[in-house]
Amino acid sequence: MIDGFRTAGIDVFGYKILGDELVLESSEYQNITHGIVAIGDNWVRNQVVNKVTQIKPDFKFIKAIHPSATIAKGVIIGEGTVVMAGSIINSDTKIGKHCIINTNSSLDHDNSLGNYVNISPGAVTGGNVIIDDFSTVSLGAKVIHKIIIGAHSLIGAGAVVVKNIESQSVWYGVPAKFIRKRNIGERYL
């Protein structure tokens, strides 16, 4: 396991921490050719993916799908995406690269998620929702059908989104209200 936030050599869930992504440069670890970046913050996940790609251009990012997830016909899931336990992804939904579809979340039919999107535990979208790159729908938030959420936006925990969300913005509440602008790469965790 590669984890720059943990001490090299320790054991996590039965796996030894090798170090950060720079260990991929070592001849000792040339056999590491596939993996996933499991970091919650969309922007940080992107930065680590870019570092791994620079170090090992042929590195293959896998999809990790929990066996209890429900995935309907016609769903497309991009490389490097994690689908957690109890998630439901309904028909003809398209999920970009390096997304996190978290525990017990639900994406209804014909959704389209960009790259590096985070759907937090218990979040729910209606049908035909579009969520652009680097956006997050936080814990337990709801998004009604046919909504567009612009890039780099953050929907707060428990919010109910009933109108389109502009890029680089933060929205909270029931119904969700604009709180402030958000900078590209701004941390939310």
N, CA, C and O of each residue as an XYZ file, in Angstrom:
756
protein
N       0.851     -1.158      0.000
C       0.000      0.000      0.000
C       0.905      1.232      0.000
O       1.901      1.282      0.723
N       0.555      2.209     -0.805
C       1.298      3.464     -0.870
C       0.459      4.527     -0.179
O      -0.691      4.757     -0.553
N       1.032      5.172      0.827
C       0.308      6.179      1.601
C       1.309      7.154      2.198
O       2.030      6.818      3.138
N       1.352      8.357      1.652
C       2.282      9.378      2.114
C       1.934      9.968      3.463
O       2.711     10.746      4.015
N       0.776      9.611      4.006
C       0.356     10.147      5.300
C       0.613      9.169      6.442
O       0.377      9.499      7.604
N       1.095      7.970      6.121
C       1.383      6.959      7.146
C       2.868      6.598      7.102
O       3.541      6.795      6.090
N       3.349      6.080      8.194
C       4.755      5.711      8.311
C       5.047      4.447      7.509
O       4.347      3.442      7.639
N       6.085      4.507      6.680
C       6.493      3.335      5.905
C       6.815      2.180      6.850
O       7.441      2.363      7.894
N       6.373      0.986      6.455
C       6.657     -0.211      7.228
C       5.541     -0.658      8.151
O       5.519     -1.817      8.567
N       4.598      0.244      8.486
C       3.511     -0.180      9.372
C       2.495     -1.015      8.596
O       2.461     -0.983      7.366
N       1.674     -1.758      9.323
C       0.669     -2.635      8.757
C      -0.706     -1.970      8.862
O      -1.104     -1.528      9.940
N      -1.433     -1.898      7.734
C      -2.797     -1.359      7.710
C      -3.687     -2.379      7.005
O      -3.495     -2.667      5.824
N      -4.653     -2.919      7.730
C      -5.583     -3.915      7.181
C      -4.849     -5.089      6.536
O      -5.313     -5.648      5.542
N      -3.709     -5.456      7.101
C      -2.952     -6.584      6.580
C      -2.014     -6.248      5.435
O      -1.394     -7.143      4.862
N      -1.902     -4.967      5.092
C      -1.010     -4.537      4.020
C       0.087     -3.648      4.590
O      -0.168     -2.796      5.440
N       1.305     -3.856      4.115
C       2.442     -3.054      4.555
C       2.457     -1.724      3.805
O       2.294     -1.692      2.586
N       2.653     -0.621      4.542
C       2.815      0.694      3.915
C       4.228      0.763      3.346
O       5.206      0.604      4.077
N       4.331      1.002      2.031
C       5.629      1.067      1.369
C       6.239      2.463      1.448
O       7.462      2.607      1.432
N       5.399      3.487      1.533
C       5.834      4.881      1.529
C       4.882      5.688      0.670
O       3.747      5.272      0.436
N       5.342      6.856      0.191
C       4.488      7.670     -0.676
C       4.665      7.237     -2.135
O       5.355      6.258     -2.420
N       4.039      7.970     -3.049
C       4.057      7.578     -4.462
C       5.461      7.557     -5.071
O       5.661      6.948     -6.122
N       6.431      8.207     -4.434
C       7.798      8.213     -4.959
C       8.441      6.824     -4.927
O       9.422      6.590     -5.633
N       7.905      5.894     -4.119
C       8.462      4.530     -4.118
C       8.292      3.866     -5.484
O       8.992      2.903     -5.797
N       7.367      4.375     -6.295
C       7.168      3.812     -7.628
C       8.396      4.005     -8.514
O       8.560      3.305     -9.513
N       9.271      4.968     -8.145
C      10.510      5.198     -8.899
C      11.559      4.132     -8.605
O      12.477      3.929     -9.400
N      11.433      3.460     -7.484
C      12.419      2.482     -7.034
C      12.344      1.207     -7.867
O      11.258      0.719     -8.181
N      13.513      0.675     -8.221
C      13.540     -0.585     -8.972
C      12.944     -1.732     -8.155
O      12.474     -2.722     -8.716
N      12.966     -1.592     -6.834
C      12.407     -2.615     -5.946
C      10.898     -2.794     -6.151
O      10.358     -3.871     -5.897
N      10.222     -1.735     -6.612
C       8.761     -1.773     -6.739
C       8.288     -1.635     -8.187
O       7.178     -1.158     -8.427
N       9.105     -2.041     -9.147
C       8.720     -1.952    -10.554
C       7.529     -2.840    -10.890
O       6.859     -2.625    -11.901
N       7.260     -3.843    -10.044
C       6.137     -4.749    -10.304
C       4.786     -4.131     -9.943
O       3.749     -4.740    -10.206
N       4.775     -2.944     -9.350
C       3.506     -2.268     -9.057
C       3.070     -1.549    -10.329
O       3.659     -0.540    -10.715
N       2.037     -2.075    -10.973
C       1.600     -1.549    -12.267
C       0.146     -1.103    -12.282
O      -0.283     -0.425    -13.216
N      -0.623     -1.477    -11.251
C      -2.049     -1.161    -11.186
C      -2.391     -0.682     -9.782
O      -1.745     -1.079     -8.813
N      -3.394      0.162     -9.673
C      -3.824      0.600     -8.356
C      -4.917      1.644     -8.439
O      -5.488      1.907     -9.497
N      -5.184      2.223     -7.298
C      -6.234      3.236     -7.180
C      -5.776      4.269     -6.170
O      -5.054      3.946     -5.226
N      -6.192      5.503     -6.365
C      -5.881      6.568     -5.411
C      -7.138      6.797     -4.583
O      -8.145      7.295     -5.086
N      -7.068      6.428     -3.309
C      -8.229      6.497     -2.417
C      -8.054      7.653     -1.443
O      -7.764      7.452     -0.263
N      -8.235      8.859     -1.952
C      -8.139     10.085     -1.155
C      -9.452     10.833     -1.334
O      -9.899     11.034     -2.463
N     -10.076     11.250     -0.232
C     -11.395     11.872     -0.287
C     -11.438     13.228     -0.962
O     -12.405     13.533     -1.660
N     -10.423     14.047     -0.773
C     -10.411     15.391     -1.353
C     -10.157     15.291     -2.858
O      -9.133     14.758     -3.285
N     -11.091     15.804     -3.656
C     -11.020     15.673     -5.112
C      -9.738     16.254     -5.698
O      -9.101     15.625     -6.543
N      -9.359     17.443     -5.259
C      -8.193     18.121     -5.819
C      -6.904     17.390     -5.438
O      -6.025     17.199     -6.279
N      -6.791     16.985     -4.179
C      -5.602     16.254     -3.727
C      -5.509     14.917     -4.458
O      -4.417     14.505     -4.851
N      -6.642     14.235     -4.647
C      -6.662     12.979     -5.400
C      -6.117     13.214     -6.812
O      -5.332     12.408     -7.311
N      -6.524     14.303     -7.454
C      -6.039     14.657     -8.783
C      -4.527     14.876     -8.778
O      -3.829     14.409     -9.677
N      -4.026     15.578     -7.776
C      -2.584     15.835     -7.702
C      -1.794     14.534     -7.560
O      -0.750     14.371     -8.191
N      -2.284     13.613     -6.737
C      -1.589     12.335     -6.555
C      -1.664     11.502     -7.837
O      -0.673     10.881     -8.223
N      -2.817     11.480     -8.499
C      -2.936     10.766     -9.780
C      -1.916     11.322    -10.769
O      -1.247     10.559    -11.465
N      -1.796     12.646    -10.835
C      -0.833     13.263    -11.752
C       0.603     12.871    -11.409
O       1.401     12.605    -12.308
N       0.941     12.832    -10.112
C       2.292     12.420     -9.697
C       2.570     10.978    -10.098
O       3.633     10.670    -10.637
N       1.606     10.095     -9.832
C       1.775      8.683    -10.189
C       1.975      8.551    -11.697
O       2.840      7.797    -12.144
N       1.185      9.275    -12.480
C       1.273      9.216    -13.939
C       2.619      9.742    -14.438
O       3.171      9.217    -15.405
N       3.148     10.777    -13.780
C       4.469     11.293    -14.164
C       5.562     10.273    -13.867
O       6.483     10.090    -14.663
N       5.454      9.612    -12.719
C       6.466      8.630    -12.318
C       6.375      7.368    -13.170
O       7.391      6.824    -13.604
N       5.145      6.909    -13.405
C       4.909      5.663    -14.154
C       3.836      5.913    -15.211
O       2.658      5.660    -14.958
N       4.219      6.404    -16.383
C       3.222      6.733    -17.415
C       2.316      5.572    -17.817
O       1.196      5.800    -18.273
N       2.784      4.325    -17.654
C       1.975      3.165    -18.040
C       1.136      2.610    -16.891
O       0.497      1.569    -17.042
N       1.130      3.290    -15.751
C       0.370      2.825    -14.592
C      -1.108      2.760    -14.953
O      -1.641      3.683    -15.570
N      -1.765      1.681    -14.573
C      -3.195      1.486    -14.857
C      -4.000      1.713    -13.583
O      -3.748      1.087    -12.554
N      -4.966      2.611    -13.667
C      -5.845      2.881    -12.531
C      -7.060      1.962    -12.639
O      -7.772      1.965    -13.643
N      -7.280      1.183    -11.591
C      -8.375      0.212    -11.579
C      -9.671      0.864    -11.094
O      -9.661      1.965    -10.544
N     -10.767      0.172    -11.304
C     -12.045      0.528    -10.692
C     -12.206     -0.391     -9.493
O     -11.922     -1.585     -9.587
N     -12.655      0.146     -8.373
C     -12.904     -0.678     -7.188
C     -14.390     -0.594     -6.868
O     -14.888      0.466     -6.487
N     -15.095     -1.705     -7.022
C     -16.548     -1.738     -6.827
C     -16.867     -2.770     -5.751
O     -16.586     -3.958     -5.912
N     -17.459     -2.301     -4.649
C     -17.807     -3.202     -3.551
C     -18.874     -4.190     -4.025
O     -19.775     -3.807     -4.771
N     -18.787     -5.453     -3.604
C     -19.762     -6.445     -4.067
C     -21.207     -6.153     -3.662
O     -22.126     -6.686     -4.284
N     -21.437     -5.324     -2.642
C     -22.822     -5.018     -2.259
C     -23.381     -3.800     -2.992
O     -24.532     -3.424     -2.768
N     -22.586     -3.178     -3.862
C     -23.096     -2.066     -4.674
C     -24.046     -2.625     -5.729
O     -23.863     -3.743     -6.211
N     -25.068     -1.835     -6.084
C     -26.019     -2.228     -7.117
C     -25.785     -1.348     -8.330
O     -25.900     -0.125     -8.254
N     -25.454     -1.977     -9.452
C     -25.154     -1.231    -10.673
C     -26.057     -1.752    -11.783
O     -26.017     -2.933    -12.127
N     -26.875     -0.855    -12.340
C     -27.862     -1.235    -13.352
C     -27.221     -1.350    -14.739
O     -26.039     -1.062    -14.923
N     -28.023     -1.771    -15.690
C     -27.573     -1.902    -17.076
C     -27.244     -0.531    -17.661
O     -27.863      0.478    -17.321
N     -26.262     -0.524    -18.542
C     -25.911      0.688    -19.272
C     -25.045      1.667    -18.508
O     -24.759      2.751    -19.016
N     -24.618      1.323    -17.302
C     -23.777      2.215    -16.497
C     -22.343      2.148    -17.013
O     -21.832      1.069    -17.315
N     -21.701      3.306    -17.109
C     -20.291      3.402    -17.488
C     -19.543      4.012    -16.316
O     -19.931      5.064    -15.807
N     -18.465      3.351    -15.883
C     -17.675      3.810    -14.739
C     -16.238      3.994    -15.198
O     -15.626      3.066    -15.726
N     -15.695      5.201    -14.995
C     -14.348      5.525    -15.434
C     -13.267      4.914    -14.565
O     -13.519      4.495    -13.435
N     -12.058      4.868    -15.110
C     -10.911      4.302    -14.400
C     -10.642      5.063    -13.110
O     -10.882      6.266    -13.017
N     -10.140      4.340    -12.122
C      -9.767      4.962    -10.857
C     -10.928      5.309     -9.954
O     -10.733      5.931     -8.910
N     -12.132      4.919    -10.332
C     -13.321      5.252     -9.546
C     -13.581      4.173     -8.496
O     -13.387      2.983     -8.744
N     -14.024      4.617     -7.320
C     -14.364      3.735     -6.205
C     -15.875      3.789     -6.004
O     -16.448      4.875     -5.907
N     -16.523      2.631     -5.940
C     -17.948      2.534     -5.634
C     -18.057      1.733     -4.338
O     -17.725      0.548     -4.302
N     -18.520      2.385     -3.283
C     -18.519      1.806     -1.939
C     -19.772      0.966     -1.659
O     -20.713      0.929     -2.452
N     -19.746      0.303     -0.519
C     -20.806     -0.608     -0.089
C     -22.172      0.070     -0.060
O     -22.313      1.199      0.411
N     -23.172     -0.639     -0.570
C     -24.547     -0.171     -0.500
C     -24.916      0.906     -1.499
O     -26.060      1.360     -1.514
N     -23.980      1.327     -2.333
C     -24.281      2.351     -3.340
C     -25.192      1.779     -4.414
O     -25.138      0.590     -4.728
N     -26.031      2.650     -4.974
C     -26.919      2.264     -6.067
C     -26.652      3.212     -7.227
O     -26.716      4.432     -7.076
N     -26.352      2.635     -8.389
C     -26.138      3.429     -9.600
C     -27.118      2.896    -10.634
O     -27.011      1.754    -11.080
N     -28.073      3.738    -11.007
C     -29.147      3.291    -11.888
C     -28.799      3.435    -13.364
O     -27.754      3.983    -13.717
N     -29.679      2.941    -14.212
C     -29.428      2.732    -15.635
C     -28.898      3.957    -16.365
O     -29.304      5.094    -16.123
N     -27.976      3.667    -17.267
C     -27.421      4.633    -18.211
C     -26.725      5.826    -17.560
O     -26.584      6.878    -18.183
N     -26.295      5.670    -16.329
C     -25.512      6.713    -15.661
C     -24.060      6.574    -16.093
O     -23.542      5.466    -16.224
N     -23.409      7.719    -16.313
C     -22.005      7.754    -16.714
C     -21.206      8.434    -15.612
O     -21.522      9.550    -15.200
N     -20.167      7.752    -15.138
C     -19.319      8.265    -14.066
C     -17.910      8.417    -14.620
O     -17.357      7.482    -15.200
N     -17.333      9.599    -14.439
C     -16.006      9.886    -14.970
C     -14.891      9.168    -14.236
O     -15.124      8.231    -13.472
N     -13.681      9.624    -14.485
C     -12.481      9.025    -13.905
C     -12.249      9.526    -12.483
O     -12.530     10.680    -12.160
N     -11.733      8.637    -11.643
C     -11.259      8.963    -10.296
C     -12.338      9.594     -9.408
O     -12.063     10.521     -8.647
N     -13.548      9.087     -9.515
C     -14.654      9.550     -8.670
C     -14.776      8.653     -7.440
O     -14.237      7.546     -7.406
N     -15.490      9.147     -6.435
C     -15.835      8.338     -5.270
C     -17.351      8.358     -5.131
O     -17.961      9.412     -4.955
N     -17.945      7.176     -5.213
C     -19.378      7.008     -4.988
C     -19.458      6.306     -3.638
O     -19.232      5.100     -3.541
N     -19.777      7.065     -2.605
C     -19.591      6.583     -1.244
C     -20.758      5.747     -0.723
O     -21.782      5.589     -1.387
N     -20.574      5.228      0.463
C     -21.465      4.284      1.119
C     -22.926      4.743      1.110
O     -23.244      5.868      1.495
N     -23.804      3.841      0.660
C     -25.257      4.068      0.674
C     -25.696      5.327     -0.059
O     -26.712      5.927      0.293
N     -24.944      5.732     -1.072
C     -25.395      6.836     -1.918
C     -26.208      6.254     -3.072
O     -26.152      5.054     -3.339
N     -26.968      7.119     -3.753
C     -27.817      6.647     -4.842
C     -27.801      7.653     -5.987
O     -28.092      8.834     -5.802
N     -27.458      7.163     -7.167
C     -27.501      7.973     -8.386
C     -28.608      7.394     -9.253
O     -28.551      6.225     -9.633
N     -29.618      8.205     -9.570
C     -30.723      7.687    -10.361
C     -30.323      7.614    -11.835
O     -29.171      7.874    -12.182
N     -31.260      7.266    -12.685
C     -31.002      7.005    -14.100
C     -30.444      8.221    -14.843
O     -30.747      9.366    -14.507
N     -29.637      7.950    -15.840
C     -29.153      8.949    -16.795
C     -28.399     10.112    -16.162
O     -28.431     11.225    -16.686
N     -27.730      9.873    -15.054
C     -26.860     10.903    -14.472
C     -25.562     10.946    -15.267
O     -25.202      9.978    -15.937
N     -24.864     12.071    -15.189
C     -23.557     12.214    -15.815
C     -22.638     12.915    -14.826
O     -22.860     14.074    -14.477
N     -21.602     12.206    -14.375
C     -20.630     12.764    -13.443
C     -19.318     12.962    -14.179
O     -18.866     12.079    -14.908
N     -18.707     14.126    -13.986
C     -17.404     14.397    -14.575
C     -16.318     13.629    -13.852
O     -16.593     12.640    -13.172
N     -15.096     14.080    -13.998
C     -13.950     13.460    -13.345
C     -13.751     14.047    -11.953
O     -14.057     15.216    -11.715
N     -13.238     13.233    -11.037
C     -12.910     13.657     -9.671
C     -14.126     14.203     -8.919
O     -14.013     15.183     -8.183
N     -15.267     13.583     -9.100
C     -16.488     13.949     -8.377
C     -16.595     13.063     -7.141
O     -16.215     11.892     -7.174
N     -17.112     13.625     -6.052
C     -17.307     12.884     -4.807
C     -18.787     12.926     -4.440
O     -19.352     13.997     -4.214
N     -19.403     11.757     -4.384
C     -20.768     11.619     -3.889
C     -20.631     11.002     -2.500
O     -20.273      9.831     -2.372
N     -20.913     11.778     -1.470
C     -20.661     11.370     -0.084
C     -21.697     10.360      0.407
O     -22.724     10.159     -0.241
N     -21.430      9.721      1.560
C     -22.367      8.734      2.098
C     -23.789      9.285      2.231
O     -24.004     10.384      2.740
N     -24.746      8.492      1.760
C     -26.155      8.841      1.904
C     -26.662      9.918      0.967
O     -27.834     10.285      1.049
N     -25.825     10.441      0.075
C     -26.279     11.456     -0.884
C     -27.124     10.786     -1.964
O     -26.897      9.627     -2.311
N     -28.106     11.529     -2.492
C     -29.041     10.980     -3.474
C     -29.250     11.988     -4.593
O     -29.418     13.182     -4.341
N     -29.239     11.498     -5.845
C     -29.594     12.354     -6.977
C     -30.808     11.770     -7.680
O     -30.990     10.553     -7.724
N     -31.639     12.652     -8.228
C     -32.728     12.234     -9.095
C     -32.176     11.894    -10.472
O     -30.961     11.845    -10.664
N     -33.059     11.662    -11.420
C     -32.644     11.314    -12.773
C     -32.132     12.506    -13.554
O     -32.483     13.650    -13.266
N     -31.294     12.229    -14.549
C     -30.790     13.233    -15.487
C     -30.038     14.379    -14.821
O     -30.105     15.515    -15.290
N     -29.334     14.100    -13.749
C     -28.517     15.108    -13.063
C     -27.128     15.108    -13.694
O     -26.586     14.053    -14.023
N     -26.560     16.299    -13.859
C     -25.196     16.463    -14.363
C     -24.366     17.096    -13.258
O     -24.725     18.149    -12.730
N     -23.256     16.453    -12.908
C     -22.345     16.987    -11.895
C     -20.980     17.095    -12.554
O     -20.388     16.090    -12.947
N     -20.487     18.318    -12.671
C     -19.253     18.564    -13.411
C     -18.017     18.257    -12.565
O     -18.122     18.003    -11.365
N     -16.852     18.284    -13.201
C     -15.569     17.910    -12.601
C     -15.315     18.560    -11.246
O     -15.648     19.725    -11.028
N     -14.718     17.785    -10.339
C     -14.219     18.230     -9.036
C     -15.306     18.705     -8.069
O     -14.992     19.374     -7.085
N     -16.547     18.384     -8.321
C     -17.615     18.809     -7.411
C     -17.926     17.719     -6.391
O     -17.629     16.543     -6.601
N     -18.536     18.143     -5.273
C     -18.880     17.232     -4.182
C     -20.326     17.438     -3.772
O     -20.781     18.570     -3.606
N     -21.044     16.337     -3.609
C     -22.368     16.340     -3.000
C     -22.168     15.675     -1.640
O     -21.924     14.471     -1.562
N     -22.272     16.467     -0.567
C     -21.887     16.018      0.778
C     -22.915     15.087      1.418
O     -23.966     14.795      0.848
N     -22.571     14.634      2.623
C     -23.360     13.665      3.390
C     -24.858     13.951      3.374
O     -25.298     15.028      3.776
N     -25.626     12.988      2.910
C     -27.077     13.065      2.996
C     -27.741     14.133      2.151
O     -28.946     14.344      2.282
N     -26.999     14.815      1.288
C     -27.602     15.846      0.434
C     -28.469     15.185     -0.637
O     -28.245     14.036     -1.018
N     -29.453     15.926     -1.108
C     -30.362     15.451     -2.144
C     -30.333     16.436     -3.309
O     -30.282     17.649     -3.108
N     -30.365     15.900     -4.531
C     -30.380     16.718     -5.741
C     -31.563     16.247     -6.576
O     -31.607     15.088     -6.987
N     -32.536     17.148     -6.834
C     -33.710     16.728     -7.607
C     -33.329     16.518     -9.076
O     -32.241     16.895     -9.511
N     -34.243     15.915     -9.821
C     -34.001     15.552    -11.215
C     -33.667     16.765    -12.094
O     -34.111     17.883    -11.832
N     -32.880     16.515    -13.133
C     -32.522     17.474    -14.187
C     -31.742     18.690    -13.691
O     -31.805     19.751    -14.311
N     -31.021     18.558    -12.602
C     -30.195     19.651    -12.072
C     -28.793     19.545    -12.664
O     -28.296     18.447    -12.911
N     -28.160     20.698    -12.890
C     -26.766     20.764    -13.321
C     -25.966     21.418    -12.202
O     -26.297     22.512    -11.747
N     -24.908     20.736    -11.762
C     -23.992     21.271    -10.751
C     -22.672     21.537    -11.454
O     -22.035     20.618    -11.970
N     -22.263     22.810    -11.472
C     -21.042     23.208    -12.166
C     -19.781     22.683    -11.503
O     -19.820     22.160    -10.388
N     -18.667     22.826    -12.198
C     -17.368     22.316    -11.748
C     -16.906     22.994    -10.464
O     -17.208     24.161    -10.218
N     -16.175     22.245     -9.656
C     -15.534     22.741     -8.425
C     -16.547     23.298     -7.424
O     -16.228     24.216     -6.669
N     -17.745     22.756     -7.413
C     -18.770     23.223     -6.479
C     -18.923     22.244     -5.323
O     -18.564     21.071     -5.427
N     -19.459     22.749     -4.228
C     -19.644     21.959     -3.013
C     -21.077     22.120     -2.532
O     -21.533     23.232     -2.266
N     -21.779     21.006     -2.423
C     -23.128     20.982     -1.868
C     -22.986     20.484     -0.434
O     -22.480     19.385     -0.207
N     -23.426     21.280      0.528
C     -23.253     20.965      1.941
C     -24.081     19.784      2.406
O     -25.048     19.386      1.756
N     -23.686     19.230      3.539
C     -24.366     18.076      4.128
C     -25.837     18.386      4.372
O     -26.176     19.438      4.913
N     -26.707     17.466      3.971
C     -28.136     17.587      4.210
C     -28.865     18.579      3.324
O     -30.073     18.762      3.478
N     -28.168     19.223      2.403
C     -28.804     20.214      1.524
C     -29.780     19.531      0.565
O     -29.660     18.342      0.274
N     -30.752     20.316      0.082
C     -31.664     19.848     -0.957
C     -31.540     20.821     -2.126
O     -31.934     21.983     -2.024
N     -30.990     20.336     -3.234
C     -30.728     21.177     -4.401
C     -31.938     21.124     -5.328
O     -32.307     20.060     -5.825
N     -32.554     22.296     -5.556
C     -33.754     22.372     -6.391
C     -33.559     23.278     -7.601
O     -34.486     23.460     -8.391
N     -32.350     23.854     -7.758
C     -32.057     24.647     -8.954
C     -30.596     24.456     -9.328
O     -29.790     24.001     -8.516
N     -30.259     24.809    -10.568
C     -28.905     24.615    -11.061
C     -27.894     25.379    -10.216
O     -28.193     26.441     -9.668
N     -26.691     24.816    -10.121
C     -25.621     25.351     -9.283
C     -24.490     25.811    -10.194
O     -24.001     25.044    -11.024
N     -24.079     27.061    -10.037
C     -22.983     27.572    -10.865
C     -21.654     26.971    -10.421
O     -21.520     26.508     -9.289
N     -20.681     26.983    -11.317
C     -19.345     26.480    -11.008
C     -18.709     27.286     -9.889
O     -19.036     28.454     -9.675
N     -17.791     26.635     -9.176
C     -17.001     27.252     -8.116
C     -17.867     27.949     -7.069
O     -17.652     29.116     -6.743
N     -18.843     27.217     -6.553
C     -19.700     27.809     -5.534
C     -20.022     26.797     -4.437
O     -19.942     25.585     -4.636
N     -20.389     27.335     -3.273
C     -20.759     26.536     -2.108
C     -22.231     26.805     -1.818
O     -22.657     27.958     -1.740
N     -23.009     25.721     -1.658
C     -24.442     25.823     -1.395
C     -24.793     24.933     -0.216
O     -24.363     23.782     -0.155
N     -25.580     25.464      0.732
C     -26.054     24.707      1.900
C     -27.534     24.991      2.090
O     -28.074     25.947      1.534
N     -28.185     24.142      2.888
C     -29.538     24.422      3.359
C     -30.630     23.676      2.625
O     -30.393     22.944      1.664
N     -31.864     23.896      3.131
C     -33.064     23.282      2.573
C     -34.088     24.381      2.351
O     -34.647     24.887      3.324
N     -34.354     24.769      1.113
C     -33.622     24.361     -0.079
C     -32.214     24.968     -0.077
O     -31.954     25.940      0.632
N     -31.315     24.392     -0.870
C     -29.928     24.874     -0.909
C     -29.883     26.315     -1.385
O     -30.554     26.698     -2.344
N     -29.070     27.107     -0.685
C     -28.878     28.521     -1.026
C     -27.395     28.780     -1.254
O     -26.535     28.141     -0.647
N     -27.113     29.731     -2.144
C     -25.732     30.119     -2.415
C     -25.123     30.702     -1.145
O     -25.716     31.579     -0.518
N     -23.942     30.218     -0.763
C     -23.236     30.704      0.421
C     -22.077     31.600      0.019
O     -21.924     32.704      0.543
N     -21.249     31.114     -0.927
C     -20.088     31.903     -1.355
C     -19.443     31.263     -2.577
O     -19.772     30.137     -2.951
N     -18.524     31.995     -3.190
C     -17.712     31.449     -4.277
C     -16.668     30.511     -3.680
O     -16.335     30.605     -2.499
N     -16.167     29.626     -4.494
C     -15.173     28.641     -4.055
C     -14.011     28.654     -5.037
O     -14.216     28.683     -6.251
N     -12.801     28.634     -4.515
C     -11.614     28.634     -5.364
C     -11.314     27.234     -5.881
O     -11.571     26.242     -5.199
N     -10.771     27.162     -7.085
C     -10.324     25.886     -7.624
C      -9.243     25.337     -6.703
O      -8.312     26.052     -6.335
N      -9.368     24.082     -6.336
C      -8.393     23.437     -5.464
C      -8.615     23.674     -3.981
O      -7.859     23.159     -3.158
N      -9.631     24.440     -3.624
C      -9.909     24.715     -2.206
C     -10.283     23.418     -1.498
O     -11.083     22.631     -2.003
N      -9.698     23.205     -0.326
C      -9.987     21.995      0.451
C     -11.378     22.078      1.064
O     -11.867     23.159      1.393
N     -11.993     20.936      1.207
C     -13.299     20.905      1.871
C     -13.346     19.865      2.969
O     -14.346     19.774      3.680
N     -12.305     19.084      3.129
C     -12.275     18.063      4.172
C     -11.435     18.531      5.330
O     -11.284     17.809      6.316
